[in-house]
């Protein structure tokens, strides 16, 4: 579901995005969406059409090769140093291999068409992406050597060290089974290798987690493939730094100005996301495509989920027709001021009544809703109405006449006993509708009775 978190400089934890001139990044950030990826999640299948490109920040992914017998082996890893979806860089709309999330974490996703447009508009992005493709080729070619010539212990050490570099953390959330699948070996072999490394005080292996305790010691026992691949990656980083320096020299003043503007926009973005009212955007079909934190809480949804649910799924069936009419009026530009809807109860909250105000976006294809919880307000209104009815009932049952006059002496309200005996009044008296909302309690003390 296209529910984006506010795009902040956390996206620039990815070294490709960090090296793009701010003038380009500010434009690209509008299309970046933070997503949480879980271990084992398949991002792309072989030959599957690429709808998105991913820029990892705190997660890693693996490019996997599979046999017809179901065996698999890892060809290359991607983390915060690169991007997932290199087929788009090379002019292809698909990947030749499956891409699986290796270590859970966050990435920033961009629609494929937007990414390809940016490749044409931003020379730095194009050069950096091609440079990263070259680093991937180095990984893949070296993995062939590693599989045929190095021990499981050496390969496990390589895998742990490289992942640590890609994630930037000493602790990796990964199981022995996952590593075995990546390396194409038996789980028992991985467990034995990790056991030896743990006895040597190099790693600490726990339930679903492996912590690198002694990086230098681990490097002493790793195969030469690690240094070869690392050197190529460092060369990539050097290229990233060079591009960053060039962009600063060529566009320093412009980027400083854009930086201030971008910071100001970020403040507005934060105000949107952490506002105490719910903001929700709906497409023309009435599906939820974006929401802020309060809106997600009110609807009881996860903003990182892929589905685009119908907004009508969250409201009482009795309100469906009025909501559809309201939504169509918004899309037509003839928006009425607001409507009131009842959100269905969820496992995390009771049913609530909301007031919805809406406007049409600039493109005319989305309605933007502001949702305010008026449940308590409706309860108070219902309570006031109940009190009014009770007052009316008490007044109507009084055996004596009761009436109220304004400051000029004109009759403005009375009980039914007085109305039934209207003949007692002079022609100058004016009798209006009973307005008990103006009567303070106790109301008997403020009237004139006959």
N, C-alpha and C positions, 0 to 999 in steps of 0.2 A: 504494500500500500504506500502510495506516495505521500507519506507523512514525514516531513523533514524536520530534524532537529535544527536549531539555529546553526548556520555554518560559521564557525569561528576558525581561528588560526590552528585549531587542533587538526584540521584537515592537512595543514602544512607540516605535520609530523611525517607525512609521506614525503620522501626526499625528492621525488619528481615534482610534486606540487610545490614544494618549498623552493625549488629552483626556478620556477616560472616567474617572470616579471609581475609585480603586483598589479600593473595595469591590465594584464591578461587574466591574472588569478581572480581579480575582483569580478570580472565578467563571468568566468567559469564557475565561480562559487555559487552562482544562482542556480546551477544545474547539479550541484553536488548534494547528495543525500547521505546522511550517516546511517549505517545499517550494522546491526549486531549479528555476527556470523558464529554459528556453533560448530564444534568439531564434528567432522564427518559429513557436513552439509555439501551437497554437490552443487557447484555454481554453474558449471557447463558440462554437457555431455559431448562426446565426439561428434562432429558434423552438425551439431545443433546451432541454430541461428543465434547470433549474439545480439541480445537486446541492450546489454549494459557493459560497461567497463568498470572495474573495481580498483581503487587505490587503497591498499591495506595500510593501517596505521598501528594497530596493536594485535593483529592476527597474522597467520601465515597460511598459505595455500600450496598445494602440490599439483604438479602436472603429472598425471598418471597414465601409464600404458597398461593395457589388459590383453590377455591371451584368450583364445576361444574356450580354454578350460577354466577360465575364471581367475587365473593367477594375475597378480598385478605387481607393478614396480614403479617407483618414483623416478621421474626423469629430471625434474627441476623444482625448486622451491621459490616462492615469491613472498616477500614481506613488505616492510615499509620502504624498501629500496626501489620498488617498481610498481608495475600495474598488472592486473589480470584481465586478459582479453587481447593479447598481442596480435591475434589474427586481424583485428581492426587496423592495427598499425601497418600491417603488410598488405592491406587492401582486400582481405578476405572477410567474409561475414560469419565465419565459424572457426572453431578450434579443431585440431586434428586429434586431440586427446581430452580425456575427462579432467576437470579441475575440481579438486576436493579441498575443503577447509581442513587444515591440519591442526593448528592451534587456535582455539576460539578467541574472538576479540572483535574489534571494530574496523570497519573499512568505509570508504566514501564511494558511493556509486554514482555514475553518470550515464545517461542514456547514450546508446551507441551513435545515434545520428548527431547529437550535440558534440560528442567526442571527435567524430570525424570532421565536423565543421571547425572545431578548434585546432585540429592538426593542420588545416589549411590556413587558419588565421594567425596561429602562433608558431613562428619558426622554431622557437626554443623548445616548445613541447614536442614538435616533430623530431628534432634532433635528439632530444633526451630519450624519447620513446624508442627510436631506432638504436640508440646506444644501449638501452636496456635489453632490447632483443638480442644484441650481440652477446651480452653477459649471460642471457639464458642459454644461448647456443653453447657457450663455454661450459656451463653447468651440465647440459645434456651430454655433450661429447665426453666430458670427464667422468660422468657417471658410468659410462660403458667400461672405461678402464677400471674404475673402482669396483664394480660388480665382479669383474673377472680376476682381479689380482689382489684384493685386500680382504683382511679378515672381518668377521662380523663386529668384533670389538672396535676395530679401526673405523669401520663405517658408522657404527653407533656414535662414536666420538665425533666424527665429522658432522653427523646429523644434528647432534646436540649443540655443538659450537656454532654451526651455521644458523640454526634456528634462534639461538641466543642473539646473534647479530641482527637477525631480521626482526625480532620482536623487541629487543632492547631490554630484556629482563633476564634475571638469573633463573627464575622459576618458570618452567614450561608446564602448561596443563595438557598432558598427553599420557596415554597409556602404553604399556608394553605392546599390546595388540596393534595399536596404531603404527608404532615404529616398525613392527614386523611387516605390516602390510606395505608400508612405504619402501622398505628395503628389499621386500620380496623374499624374506627368510622366515623360518619358523619362530613362533612366539617364544618357545623355550630357549632358542639361541640368543634372543634379545635379553631375556631374563638373566641368563648366565653371564652375558657380557656386562650388563648393568650391575650384577652382583659383584663382579670383579672390580669394576670401577668404584663401587661403593666401599668395598673393603679397603681399597687404596686411598679412600678419603677424597675422591675426586667429585663424586656426585652423592646426592641423597635422594633415594627413590621412595616415594610414598604412594598413597592411594590416588591414582589419577594425576600425580604431579611428580616432576623430576626437577631437582634443584642442582644447578652447577655450583659446587663448593670451591673447587680449585681449577680455574680456567687454564692457568699456565701448565698445571700438571696434566690436564686433559689434552692440551695441545702437544705435549711431549709424546703422547701415544697415538696421535691421529696420523692418518696417511697423508702423503704429499698432495693429494687432491684438494685438501682444504686450503693450503697455501696458494695453490694455483688459481682456484676459483675465487679466493678472497682477493688476490692481487687484481684479478679482472674486475671484481666488484669495486675495489678501491679506485681503479682507473675510471670506472663509471662515476664514482663519487667525485673524483677530481674533475671530470667533465661537467658534472652538475655544478660544482663550485665555480668553474670557469664561466659557465653560462650565466650563473647568478651574478658574478662580478661584471661581466659584459653588460648585462641588463642594467645594473646599477650605474655604470659609467654612462651608458647611452640614454637612460631615462630617469636619472636621479631626481631631478626637480619634479618631473611629472609624477613619479611614483610617490614622492613625499606628499604631494597634493592629494593624489588618489588614496594614499594611506590614511590621511586625516578624514577624507570623505567616507572611506570604508569603515573606519572606526565609528564614525557617527551613525552610519547605517547599521552597524552592529548593535549599537545601543538601542535603536528602534527594534531590531530583531529580538533582542533580549526582552524588551518591554512587551513585545507580542507574545513571546513564548512563556513568560512568567506572569502574565496578566491574571488577575483574580477572576476574570470572566472567560468563558469558553469561546474560542475562535475555531470555526470549522469551514472548510471549503468543499463545495460539492460540484461535481461535473454536471453536464447537461442531463444525465440519467439519474441524478440524485444520489450518486455514490460518493462516499467520503474519500477525498484525495489528500487532504492535509488537515492538521489540527495542532493547536498548541497544547501545553501540558494540562491546563485546566479542562480543555475540551476533551482530551483523551480520558481524563479521570471521570468526567461527567458521562461519557459514553461507555466507560469501562473497557477500553481497548488498548492494545500495545501499538505504539506508533511505528515500531519496526516491522510489523507484520506485512506480508506481501499482498494480502487480499484487499480489495476495495469494497467494503460492505455497503449495502444500501442504507441510507439514513433512516428510511422508514422502518427498518428492522429494529431500531432502538426505541420507537415510539408506540404508544397504545394504538390498537387497531382503529379505535373510534376517531383518532386524529389523522388517519392516513389520507382521507379525501381532502381535508382542509390543508394539510401540508403540501400535497401535490399541487393544489391550486395556488398556494402561496409561492412555491418554488417556480412554477411556470410564470407567475406574474413578475417575479424577480428577473428571470431570464428574458422576458419580453421588455424589460425596462420600466414596467408599470408596477413598481414595488409598493405595496401598502406598508403602513408604518411598522407593524409587527404582528405576530401571531403567538398564541400560547399552545404549548404541546405538553403531553405527559410522557416522560421517559420511563420506560419499563424498569422494574426493579432488577438488580443483578445480584450475584453472590456477594458483592462488596458494598452495596448501598441499597437503600430503599428507593421506591419509585419517587420521582420528583417532577414538579411542574416547572417548566422553563418558559421564559419569554424570549422569542427569537426575532431579532432585527436582521435584515439582510440587504446587501447591495450587490450589484453586478461588477465583475472584474473588468479590467481595461480591454481584454480581448473579447468579452461578451460571451464566454463559454463556461464560466464558473460563477456560482453564487457564493458569496462570503457571508457566513452567518455569525452573529454575535449571540451567544446563549447566556442568559442570566437566570440563576436559580431563584424562582419566586415562590417556592413551596411554602415557606414560612409566611410570606405576604398573603398568599391565598388562604392559609389557615386563619390568619388574623381577620381577613375579610369575611370568611365564613362565620367566624365567631361573632363579629360585629353584626352580621345579618341575623344570626340566631338571637342576639340580644334585642335587636330591633323588633323582631317578630314577637318576642316575649313581652316587650313593652306594649306593642299594639294589642296583644291579647289581654293584658292587664287593663289597659285603658278601656277596651271595648266592654269589659265586664263590670265597670264601676257603676253603681246604682245612682250616683249623683252626677251632675253636669261638671265637666272639666274642660277649660279652654285656655288658650294662650294668645296674648296680644303682643304686637310690636310696640316700639317706643312711641309711636303716634296714636296708640290706642286702637289700632285696627286688629280684628280677630284674624289670626293666621292658622290656628289649628285647634282641634277639639276632639272629644271622644264621641262615640256613637249616640250616647244618651242625649247630648246636646244637639246633635244633628237631627235626631228624631223629633226634638221639641223646638224646632227652628222658629216657630211662630212667636217665641218670647223675645226675639231680637228685633231691633229696629232696622229700618231699611238701610241705614248708613253703615251697618256692620258688613265687613267683608270676610267671608269664610273661605280659606284656602285648603289645599290638601294637607293632611297631617304629615309633618316632617319631623319624625322622632329622632333623626340624627342630630338635630339641633337642641335636643332636650338633655340637659345634664342629669345624672342620677344623684339622689332620687328625684324623679320628675314631678312627684305630687307636690313637693315643697315649692315649686316654681310656677304653679298655676293659680288661676283664680277660679274658685268653685262657687256654684250657686246652689 
